[in-house]
């Protein structure tokens, strides 16, 4: 896989403002006056991987599904499966598409109650979250492109926010009480595979030139 070429063709669609999907993130899902447990914002200290355990998540969030359910849940990023149905009912290839649900600096409700890591409490104020759209039931699991897109997101955001690798967390591991959540492990998430892709991205100087960021200091393994 040529990850530089992948980086050049990867698209990030801002859902929080008018965009091609026809969906827009409801402001209530990241408004400090509504999701008060997400603010005041702190520096990002953690990264959290989630699995949706469902499909059509973009529609659910943007048509106020989580608001109507009274939970007001959202993550900063959504990794769609291979295709996505837009608001006009047309189906689009989303293999190399990332949905960015909120603008930079906005916090949203995705962690719930969690343990502390390095004596730092994991919460909505200090944790970036990405949802891998998948039923996690053996019939609709996380696919190749989602692994790659997730690795790109973590490589980029961990460099930008200086988030250490050991603070990349699985929701199912840190959620309390123990067993409250199982995502993304319920779908057999392959962290070894994900980390191998992150490493390959970090070793490709062309990608960091494309992003305009210093290449991380890392060694080939």
C-alpha positions in Angstrom: 0.0 0.0 0.0 1.3 3.5 -1.0 0.1 5.5 2.0 1.3 8.7 0.5 -1.0 8.2 -2.5 -3.7 7.3 0.0 -3.1 10.5 1.9 -3.4 12.6 -1.3 -6.8 11.1 -2.1 -8.2 10.9 1.4 -11.1 13.4 1.9 -12.3 14.9 5.1 -15.8 16.3 4.9 -16.8 18.9 7.5 -20.3 17.9 8.6 -20.6 20.8 11.1 -21.3 23.2 8.2 -23.2 22.9 4.9 -21.6 20.1 2.8 -22.2 17.6 0.1 -23.9 15.0 2.3 -26.8 17.3 2.9 -26.5 16.6 6.7 -25.3 19.1 9.3 -24.3 18.3 12.8 -26.9 19.7 15.3 -25.2 22.4 17.3 -26.8 21.1 20.5 -24.4 18.1 20.3 -21.4 20.3 21.0 -22.8 23.5 22.4 -21.3 24.2 25.9 -24.6 25.4 27.1 -26.2 22.0 26.4 -23.4 19.4 26.8 -22.1 21.0 30.0 -20.0 17.9 31.0 -17.8 18.5 27.9 -16.7 22.0 29.0 -14.6 23.8 30.1 -12.3 22.3 27.5 -8.9 21.0 28.5 -5.9 20.2 26.3 -6.4 16.9 24.5 -4.7 14.2 26.6 -6.3 11.0 25.3 -7.5 9.4 22.1 -10.5 7.0 22.2 -11.5 4.4 19.6 -15.2 3.5 19.4 -17.3 1.1 17.4 -20.8 2.3 16.5 -22.5 -1.2 16.8 -24.8 0.2 14.2 -25.1 1.6 10.7 -26.4 4.9 9.2 -24.8 6.8 12.0 -24.4 10.0 10.1 -28.2 10.2 9.6 -28.8 9.2 13.2 -26.6 12.0 14.6 -27.7 14.7 12.1 -31.4 14.0 12.3 -31.3 14.5 16.0 -31.4 10.8 16.9 -29.2 11.0 19.9 -30.9 14.2 21.0 -34.4 12.6 20.7 -33.0 9.6 22.7 -31.9 12.1 25.4 -28.3 11.0 25.3 -26.7 13.8 23.2 -23.9 11.5 22.1 -21.4 12.4 19.3 -17.8 11.8 18.5 -15.4 14.2 16.7 -14.9 11.9 13.8 -16.9 9.2 12.1 -15.3 6.6 9.7 -18.1 5.5 7.4 -18.1 2.0 5.8 -17.6 1.6 2.0 -20.8 3.4 1.0 -22.9 6.1 2.6 -26.5 7.2 1.9 -26.7 11.0 1.8 -29.7 13.1 2.8 -31.1 13.1 -0.8 -31.1 9.3 -0.7 -28.2 8.9 -3.2 -25.5 6.4 -2.3 -21.8 7.4 -2.4 -18.4 5.7 -2.3 -17.0 6.6 1.1 -14.0 4.3 1.3 -11.6 7.2 1.4 -13.8 9.7 3.2 -13.7 10.8 6.9 -16.6 12.7 8.4 -15.5 15.5 10.7 -18.5 16.1 12.9 -17.4 19.2 14.8 -14.9 22.0 14.1 -11.5 22.1 15.8 -11.6 22.8 19.5 -15.2 21.6 20.1 -15.8 18.9 22.7 -18.7 16.4 22.5 -20.2 13.6 24.5 -18.5 10.3 23.7 -16.7 8.9 26.7 -19.2 8.5 29.5 -17.7 7.5 32.9 -14.1 6.2 32.5 -11.0 5.4 34.5 -8.0 7.6 34.9 -4.8 7.0 32.9 -1.5 8.3 34.3 -3.6 9.9 37.0 -5.4 11.9 34.3 -9.1 11.4 34.3 -10.5 10.3 30.9 -13.5 12.5 30.0 -15.2 14.5 27.3 -13.2 17.6 28.1 -9.8 16.1 27.3 -10.4 13.2 24.9 -10.7 13.1 21.1 -13.0 10.3 19.8 -13.4 8.4 16.5 -16.3 6.1 15.7 -15.7 3.1 13.4 -19.1 2.4 11.7 -19.7 -1.3 12.1 -22.3 -3.7 13.4 -19.4 -5.6 15.0 -21.3 -8.9 14.6 -19.2 -10.8 12.0 -21.3 -9.7 9.1 -20.5 -5.9 9.0 -17.1 -5.5 10.6 -14.4 -2.8 10.4 -13.0 -2.9 6.9 -9.5 -2.3 5.3 -10.2 1.4 4.5 -11.5 2.1 8.0 -8.3 0.7 9.5 -6.2 3.0 7.2 -8.4 6.0 7.8 -8.3 5.5 11.6 -4.5 5.2 11.5 -4.2 8.4 9.5 -6.5 10.2 12.0 -4.5 9.1 15.0 -1.1 9.7 13.4 -2.1 13.3 12.5 -3.9 14.2 15.6 -1.5 12.6 18.0 1.3 14.6 16.4 -0.7 17.8 16.4 -1.9 17.4 20.0 1.2 15.6 21.3 -1.0 12.7 22.5 1.3 9.8 23.6 0.7 6.4 22.1 -0.1 4.8 25.4 -3.0 7.2 25.8 -4.7 5.8 22.7 -7.6 4.0 24.4 -10.3 1.6 23.6 -13.7 2.7 25.0 -14.4 -0.9 26.2 -11.2 -1.0 28.2 -11.5 2.3 30.2 -15.2 2.6 30.5 -16.6 2.2 34.1 -18.1 0.2 35.6 -16.1 -2.6 34.0 -18.1 -4.2 31.2 -20.3 -1.2 30.6 -18.8 -0.9 27.1 -17.1 -3.4 24.8 -16.4 -1.3 21.7 -14.5 -1.5 19.5 -13.3 -4.9 20.8 -16.7 -6.5 20.2 -15.9 -6.3 16.5 -12.5 -8.0 16.8 -10.6 -4.7 16.4 -7.0 -5.6 15.3 -4.8 -3.1 17.2 -1.6 -4.7 15.9 -2.7 -4.1 12.4 -3.7 -0.5 13.2 -0.4 0.3 14.9 1.5 -1.2 11.9 -0.2 1.3 9.6 0.4 4.2 12.0 4.1 3.3 12.0 4.2 3.2 8.2 2.6 6.6 8.0 5.1 8.0 10.5 8.0 6.7 8.5 6.9 8.3 5.2 8.4 11.8 5.1 6.3 12.6 2.0 3.1 12.5 4.1 4.4 14.9 6.7 5.5 17.3 4.0 2.0 17.1 2.5 0.5 17.9 6.0 3.0 20.6 6.7 4.0 19.0 10.0 7.3 17.8 11.4 7.9 14.1 10.9 7.7 12.2 14.2 10.9 10.9 15.5 10.4 7.1 15.1 12.4 4.0 14.2 11.5 1.3 11.8 10.6 -2.0 13.4 
